[in-house]
Amino acid sequence: MTLEPDVARLIEEAAAEQRKPIKQVVNEALRRGLLPHEARRPARRFRVRPHQTSLQAGVDAESLNQLADELEDEAVTASMHSTR
């Protein structure tokens, strides 16, 4: 069997990330992909645990969007200069 380069790269990345041998990563991926949908293990339910918080004194909640916009503008400008 010959793997396409992008698939081989994904397998190598998964093996490194999971710290498992490539053979094990490939076998587990094939098992997950080939099992009928009903036989697959259900994903763990995601649960959000809310907590009460407040802003520090002097922080204006209404100006946070403006700050986010300014930071995004700086990031775009920086990326434009770095790609030249």
ChimeraX commands (.cxc) that place a marker at each C-alpha (Angstrom):
marker #1 position 0.00,0.00,0.00 radius 0.5
marker #1 position 1.30,3.45,-0.90 radius 0.5
marker #1 position 0.23,6.46,1.13 radius 0.5
marker #1 position -0.14,9.85,-0.41 radius 0.5
marker #1 position 2.26,12.44,1.03 radius 0.5
marker #1 position -0.42,14.42,2.88 radius 0.5
marker #1 position -1.76,11.27,4.57 radius 0.5
marker #1 position 1.75,10.15,5.54 radius 0.5
marker #1 position 2.40,13.58,7.05 radius 0.5
marker #1 position -0.84,13.42,9.07 radius 0.5
marker #1 position 0.09,9.98,10.39 radius 0.5
marker #1 position 3.59,11.09,11.35 radius 0.5
marker #1 position 2.21,14.18,13.12 radius 0.5
marker #1 position -0.38,12.11,15.00 radius 0.5
marker #1 position 2.27,9.57,16.04 radius 0.5
marker #1 position 4.54,12.31,17.35 radius 0.5
marker #1 position 1.70,14.12,19.12 radius 0.5
marker #1 position 0.35,10.94,20.74 radius 0.5
marker #1 position 3.83,9.50,21.32 radius 0.5
marker #1 position 2.77,6.21,19.76 radius 0.5
marker #1 position 4.35,4.07,17.04 radius 0.5
marker #1 position 3.14,4.79,13.50 radius 0.5
marker #1 position 1.78,1.23,13.22 radius 0.5
marker #1 position -0.46,1.75,16.25 radius 0.5
marker #1 position -1.71,5.14,15.02 radius 0.5
marker #1 position -2.59,3.69,11.61 radius 0.5
marker #1 position -4.38,0.66,13.09 radius 0.5
marker #1 position -6.41,2.79,15.51 radius 0.5
marker #1 position -7.38,5.24,12.75 radius 0.5
marker #1 position -8.45,2.42,10.44 radius 0.5
marker #1 position -10.51,0.80,13.19 radius 0.5
marker #1 position -12.27,4.09,13.96 radius 0.5
marker #1 position -12.92,4.78,10.30 radius 0.5
marker #1 position -14.15,1.29,9.41 radius 0.5
marker #1 position -16.45,0.66,12.36 radius 0.5
marker #1 position -20.14,1.13,11.66 radius 0.5
marker #1 position -21.37,4.42,13.07 radius 0.5
marker #1 position -23.52,2.64,15.67 radius 0.5
marker #1 position -20.57,0.67,17.03 radius 0.5
marker #1 position -18.39,3.71,17.63 radius 0.5
marker #1 position -17.85,4.89,21.14 radius 0.5
marker #1 position -19.92,7.99,21.81 radius 0.5
marker #1 position -17.99,11.18,22.39 radius 0.5
marker #1 position -17.81,12.42,25.94 radius 0.5
marker #1 position -20.37,15.08,26.62 radius 0.5
marker #1 position -18.88,18.55,26.82 radius 0.5
marker #1 position -19.91,20.46,29.89 radius 0.5
marker #1 position -19.40,24.13,30.63 radius 0.5
marker #1 position -18.99,25.01,34.25 radius 0.5
marker #1 position -19.92,28.66,34.64 radius 0.5
marker #1 position -18.40,30.85,37.27 radius 0.5
marker #1 position -19.05,34.40,38.31 radius 0.5
marker #1 position -16.40,36.94,37.49 radius 0.5
marker #1 position -15.99,40.66,37.23 radius 0.5
marker #1 position -13.64,43.09,35.54 radius 0.5
marker #1 position -10.95,44.84,37.48 radius 0.5
marker #1 position -11.60,48.40,38.50 radius 0.5
marker #1 position -10.86,50.82,35.67 radius 0.5
marker #1 position -11.50,48.33,32.84 radius 0.5
marker #1 position -14.25,49.55,30.54 radius 0.5
marker #1 position -16.20,46.55,29.26 radius 0.5
marker #1 position -17.52,48.53,26.31 radius 0.5
marker #1 position -14.02,49.26,25.03 radius 0.5
marker #1 position -12.97,45.59,24.86 radius 0.5
marker #1 position -14.30,45.20,21.30 radius 0.5
marker #1 position -12.32,48.25,20.25 radius 0.5
marker #1 position -9.19,46.73,21.81 radius 0.5
marker #1 position -9.80,43.45,19.96 radius 0.5
marker #1 position -10.18,45.34,16.67 radius 0.5
marker #1 position -6.94,47.23,17.25 radius 0.5
marker #1 position -5.05,44.04,18.08 radius 0.5
marker #1 position -6.42,42.35,14.97 radius 0.5
marker #1 position -5.37,45.34,12.83 radius 0.5
marker #1 position -1.85,45.17,14.27 radius 0.5
marker #1 position -1.64,41.44,13.56 radius 0.5
marker #1 position -2.78,41.90,9.95 radius 0.5
marker #1 position -0.32,44.73,9.43 radius 0.5
marker #1 position 2.51,42.71,10.93 radius 0.5
marker #1 position 1.71,39.69,8.75 radius 0.5
marker #1 position 1.64,41.87,5.64 radius 0.5
marker #1 position 5.12,43.20,6.43 radius 0.5
marker #1 position 6.54,39.75,7.22 radius 0.5
marker #1 position 5.37,38.21,3.92 radius 0.5
marker #1 position 7.26,40.69,1.80 radius 0.5
marker link #1:1,2 radius 0.2
marker link #1:2,3 radius 0.2
marker link #1:3,4 radius 0.2
marker link #1:4,5 radius 0.2
marker link #1:5,6 radius 0.2
marker link #1:6,7 radius 0.2
marker link #1:7,8 radius 0.2
marker link #1:8,9 radius 0.2
marker link #1:9,10 radius 0.2
marker link #1:10,11 radius 0.2
marker link #1:11,12 radius 0.2
marker link #1:12,13 radius 0.2
marker link #1:13,14 radius 0.2
marker link #1:14,15 radius 0.2
marker link #1:15,16 radius 0.2
marker link #1:16,17 radius 0.2
marker link #1:17,18 radius 0.2
marker link #1:18,19 radius 0.2
marker link #1:19,20 radius 0.2
marker link #1:20,21 radius 0.2
marker link #1:21,22 radius 0.2
marker link #1:22,23 radius 0.2
marker link #1:23,24 radius 0.2
marker link #1:24,25 radius 0.2
marker link #1:25,26 radius 0.2
marker link #1:26,27 radius 0.2
marker link #1:27,28 radius 0.2
marker link #1:28,29 radius 0.2
marker link #1:29,30 radius 0.2
marker link #1:30,31 radius 0.2
marker link #1:31,32 radius 0.2
marker link #1:32,33 radius 0.2
marker link #1:33,34 radius 0.2
marker link #1:34,35 radius 0.2
marker link #1:35,36 radius 0.2
marker link #1:36,37 radius 0.2
marker link #1:37,38 radius 0.2
marker link #1:38,39 radius 0.2
marker link #1:39,40 radius 0.2
marker link #1:40,41 radius 0.2
marker link #1:41,42 radius 0.2
marker link #1:42,43 radius 0.2
marker link #1:43,44 radius 0.2
marker link #1:44,45 radius 0.2
marker link #1:45,46 radius 0.2
marker link #1:46,47 radius 0.2
marker link #1:47,48 radius 0.2
marker link #1:48,49 radius 0.2
marker link #1:49,50 radius 0.2
marker link #1:50,51 radius 0.2
marker link #1:51,52 radius 0.2
marker link #1:52,53 radius 0.2
marker link #1:53,54 radius 0.2
marker link #1:54,55 radius 0.2
marker link #1:55,56 radius 0.2
marker link #1:56,57 radius 0.2
marker link #1:57,58 radius 0.2
marker link #1:58,59 radius 0.2
marker link #1:59,60 radius 0.2
marker link #1:60,61 radius 0.2
marker link #1:61,62 radius 0.2
marker link #1:62,63 radius 0.2
marker link #1:63,64 radius 0.2
marker link #1:64,65 radius 0.2
marker link #1:65,66 radius 0.2
marker link #1:66,67 radius 0.2
marker link #1:67,68 radius 0.2
marker link #1:68,69 radius 0.2
marker link #1:69,70 radius 0.2
marker link #1:70,71 radius 0.2
marker link #1:71,72 radius 0.2
marker link #1:72,73 radius 0.2
marker link #1:73,74 radius 0.2
marker link #1:74,75 radius 0.2
marker link #1:75,76 radius 0.2
marker link #1:76,77 radius 0.2
marker link #1:77,78 radius 0.2
marker link #1:78,79 radius 0.2
marker link #1:79,80 radius 0.2
marker link #1:80,81 radius 0.2
marker link #1:81,82 radius 0.2
marker link #1:82,83 radius 0.2
marker link #1:83,84 radius 0.2
view
